[in-house]
Amino acid sequence: MGRKQLFLTIILSNLFTIAIIAGSMLVLSRALAAPPAQVATGNLGFTSVSALAFTPLSSEARYRKDGSRQLLALDSQTRSFAANTNLFTAPLMLPDGTILTGMTMFGEDFDSQGEVRLRLKRCDHGQGRCISLAELTSSTNYATGQFETIKLGISNEVVNHNLYTYVLELELTALANSGLRSVRLDLIDRGGSGSAPGAAAEWSLSGSVFIFPVPNLGYSQVRACTNDLSHLDNSTHYPFLVVDGRTIQLASNSCVTEWGEDIEIRRRLNTGPSSGTYQVLR
């Protein structure tokens, strides 16, 4: 190998080594700059609700409360199909800002044809609308007596009494001295109600604008509302919320509340203008 070729080989080798080092430093710097995973922190704990705290939704419900067994059961030998006669509710009084993470149900079921079914519901203050956050059932697998369901995970629901009420709903169709004993909720107490929500601000999509990035800092709870959208041709032209890649369709004159890190309000191409308000709650 000539002197010139040797010199050229050394230069190319050095450049290759420098490129590898630079690339490694770039990858490392990006890794260090990546935001940490958002994990709910606080004091782990539990709260429980006795079956004796439930009340019937209908005055025609036939039931009994057994204090010695701590059991709420139907006082009937035949199943009733009348509206709401098998439904019972109990309110949940939890500190504002508490994070619900799981639910377990305890009871007795001797009836293979019926069941003990429990729902955790969140209801809007201003609208007659509730959604089910979690649902458990004794099912026929427990038709031999005492049962404890497997804990059902809840997707980090943050209690917000400013917007919602929370209630447990029991649907009892099991006979033969079957019923609910208690409900246990897993929660994280963050030691307070958190920071005060920010003021509501306006968003608008018109002209060539198709995306409105909600200016939240990090993992936040955002309430997005729409104005009247009746001027749009149909609901497929309505704007929608995108939360960390997940799409939530918006409706006219309504609000949705979601947790996320990357939150945007979008509309599809060739649709009319839309507007509304948003508020960073936490």
PyMOL commands that set and color helices and strands:
alter all, ss='L'
color gray80, all
select helices_A, chain A and resi 3-33+51-53+140-142+235-237
alter helices_A, ss='H'
color red, helices_A
select strands_A, chain A and resi 43-50+55-56+63-66+71-74+87-91+99-109+116-124+130-137+145-148+152-158+164-172+179-189+201-205+211-213+220-226+240-243+246-249+255-260+263-266+274-280
alter strands_A, ss='S'
color yellow, strands_A
deselect
rebuild
show_as cartoon
